[in-house]
Amino acid sequence: MRAAFDASGFLVDAFRPSAADEGDDAPGALRYRAIFISDIHLGTAGCQAGPLLDFLKAHPSDTLYLVGDIVDGWQLRKRWYWPQSHNDVVQKLLRRARKGCRVVYVPGNHDEFARQFDGHHFGGIEVREEAVHVTATGQRLWVVHGDRFDGVIQCAKWLAFVGDAMYEWTLRMNRHVNRARQWFGLPYWSLSAYLKHKVKKALNYVTDFERAVAHEARRLGHDGVVCGHIHRAEMREIDGVLYCNDGDWVESRTALVEHFDGRLELVLWQPAESQPVGHRALVEAA
């Protein structure tokens, strides 16, 4: 596939029709009122495009929020990587929009090139720097990627690039380790998630981030916030504000969903062979 970035970093290649654009949703698909996904990182080897396609086919929705870092412009500027499965994801998202699903794209720091198109529509997909989602029960949820609350990115962006390179290294190690684990019949294990949970500074960073996002949502008068950025799925109340992080599609394969009665649920997508229902709930909020 011929593909390129212009001076602003925007993807200018027109995608070819793909298998994802030809098929409909899976039989017996479970429909939601809204789905929130983020941190797909198309353009990197760590992106789990296949499982994401399966998830989208199994779960249509009235509204789909893409909460940042959908395309990894940082990595694509360094090295071009774009297999057909990544094309398939783009085609699936465009097909969703054509079939009547409202698709809202809130860019993150890795795809910050798209922020200049705030308010524009591309293939039926709305680009918004931030959004507000009103649930069926009337809750106002502020939808934002969350990188503006990351002190490293705001104060020392060069350090963020270093951290990104280290993260890519841990993902490469993950792939080698999990090939060996698969050989012995062991389940997937994440090195980077283990480090995030064990290193005190990483835990402090996550806690500070969560509180900062929740406090800003409260200051703006919202009932809750949906974000991504830190690749850590979470749903809990912080000082009276519902904090929701939909996780990522590099390691955790998680999404936040809203049922038609307004219930919010954080789900983990499982391969069909290991989980007949396709996903399991991580946490649910009334």
N, C-alpha and C positions, 0 to 999 in steps of 0.2 A: 504494500500500500504506500502511495506517495503521501507524505504528510509533512507539514512544516509549521513553524511558529513565525509570526511577523515580529516587528520591533517591539510590540507591546507584550509579546508572549502569547497572544491569542491563537488558538488552533484554527487554521484557515483551510484545512483540507476538507473536502466534502466526503462523507462516509459512504461507502458502498452498501447496497442492500445486503442483509445478512440473514442467517437462520433465525435470529432473534426477532427479525422484522416480519417473518413469514408465519410464525406459529402464534396461536392464541394462548390464553392463560390455561393452566393445567386443569384437568377435570376435577371437580370438587373443590376448586380454589376457595379459600376463606377470605371474604372481603372485609376490609376495614374502612372506617370513616376517614382515617388519616394514618399515614406512615411517615416516620422521620428516620432518615439514614444519613450518615456522614462518614468522612474519612475513608473513602473508597480507594483513593490514590491510584487511579488509572494512570498507566504509564510507568508503573514500577513492577518488578517481579513479585513483590510481596502481595499485590492486590489479589484478592480471592474473587475474581470475576465470575467464575463458574458457579460457586455457591450463591453468589448474589443474584445471578440470573435465575437460578432455581427458586430462590426466595421470592423474587418479583413475580414469577409465573404462578407461584402458589398463593400469592397474596395481592390481588388487585385492591385498589382503594379509590375513594373519591378525590382525595388530595394526597400528594406525595411531596414531602419537603426534602430537598437535598441540602444538608446543613454543612456545607463547606468541605474543602479538600477532596473534591470529586475527581479532578484531574491534578496530578502532581507536576506542576510547572517547574518546580525546583529541580527535580530529577530529570525531566525531559530536556531541560536546557543543557544538562551535563552529558546525557547519553540517551539516544532515542530508543525507546522500548514500547512497542504498541502491537501486541498480538491480536489475532482476530477476535478472541474472547472479549477484549476491551472494546473493540468496535461493536460487538454484540450488545454490550451493556448500554452504549450510547444509543444504538438503534432501538433497544427496548424502552428506554426513557422517552425517546421521541415518539414511539408508537403509543405509549401511555398517554402522552399529551394529545395525540391525534384522535384517540378513542374517547376523549372527554374527561380524562383525569386532569385535575389542576396540578401542574408540576411547578413548584417554586424552588428556585436555585439561589441559595444564600452562600456566596463564595467565602472561602477561608483564606488563610495565609499562603498555602501552597498553590492555590488558584486565584490569587489576589488580582491577576490580570483581568479577571471578569468583573471586578468591582466597578470599573469604569463604565460598564453597561447597565448600571443600576436603573431600573424602570423600563428596560427594553425587553422584548420578547424574541426568542430564537426558536423556530420550529414549534411554537406553542408553549415553550418553557419560559416562565417569568424569571427575570433576574432581579433580586432584591438584596440590598446590603443587610437588611434585617427585616423580619416580618412578625406579625402577631396572629396567632391561631386561636380562635375561640372554639372551645370544645362544645359538645352537645349539652353539657350541663352549665355552660356559660363561663367557664374558666378562661381567663385571658393568659395565654402562654406566649412569652417573648421568645422568638426563634432567632438565634444568632450563633455564629460559629464559635466565638469565644476567645479568639487569639488576642483581642485587645486587652484581655485580662491576664495575659501571660507576660510577666515582668521581663523575662529573658528576651522575648521578641520585641517588646517596646523599648527596652533600654540597651540591649546588646544583640542586635540581629545577627552579627557574625557568630555569636555563641550559639544561636539557634541553628545556624547552618552546620556548625560542628556537631551539635547534638543530633541533627538529622542524619549526618553521616554515620555517627555511632549507632543510631537506631537501625539504619540500613544494614550495618554489620551484624547486629544481633539477629535481624531477620534472616540473613544468610546463614548464620549459625543455627538458627531455629530449623531451617529446612534440612540441613545435614543431620541434626540431632533427631528430628522427627522421622526422617527416612529410616534411621536405625531403629527407632521405637516402633515404627510400623512393621518392620521386619520381625520384631519380637511380639507383635500383637498388642502393643501398648498404645494408649490413647494419646491424642495430641497434647503437647506440653509447650508452654510459651516461656522462653528465657526472659524476654523483655518484661512480660507481665510479672514474672517472679521477682525480677530486680525492682520493679516499681513497688511491689508490696513489701519488700524486705529492706530496701534502703531508706533510712529515716528521712533524708533530705527529699527524696522523691515523694514520700508520703506527705511531708509538710507542704511541698509544692502543690500536690493535688488538693489538699484541704484548703490551702489559701486560695487556690483558683476557684473551687466550688463556692466558697463563702463570698468571694468578690463578685462572681456572676450573680448569685442569689441576691445579694444586697443591692446591686444595681437594678435588678428586675423589680425589687420592692420599691426602690426610689422612683422608678418610672411608673409605678402604680399597677404593675401586673401581678397576677396570682401565682405565676410560675415562669420558669424559663426552660427552654430546650436548647441544648448546645452539643458540641462535639469537642474536637481539638485534642483532648488529652488521651484519647483512645481508652477510656475507662468508663464502661457502662455503669450507670448509677441512677437511682431514683429515690429521693428522700426529701424530707422537709427540713429547711434551714431557716430558722427564725421566722417561721410562718409563711415561707415561700417554698413552693414545690420546685425542687431542683431535679431536672432530668438531663442525663447525658446519654445519647443513643449509642455510644461506643464507636466501633469501627468495623471495616471489612478488609482488614489486613490480618488481624489475629482473631478477634473475638466473634465476628459474624453476628453482631447484635443490631437490633432496631427497636425503636419506640413505636408503639401502635396505639391508636385510639379506636375502641369499639364504638358501635353505633349508639350505645347507651351512655357514652362519655367516659367509660372506664379507660384508664391508661395502663398499658402493660409493656414491660421491657422483655423482649423475647430473644432467645439465642437460637439461631438456625442450626439444625443438626442435619448431617447427611441422612438421606432417606433410609439407607440400610441400617442405620443405628438408632433411628427414632422415627417410628411409623407416622406420627402426627406431624413430622417435619420440624417442629420447634418445641422448645419448652419455655415456660415462663420463668423469668428471673425474679421479677417483683411486680406487684400490681397495686395500683392506687385507685381508690374509689373516686 
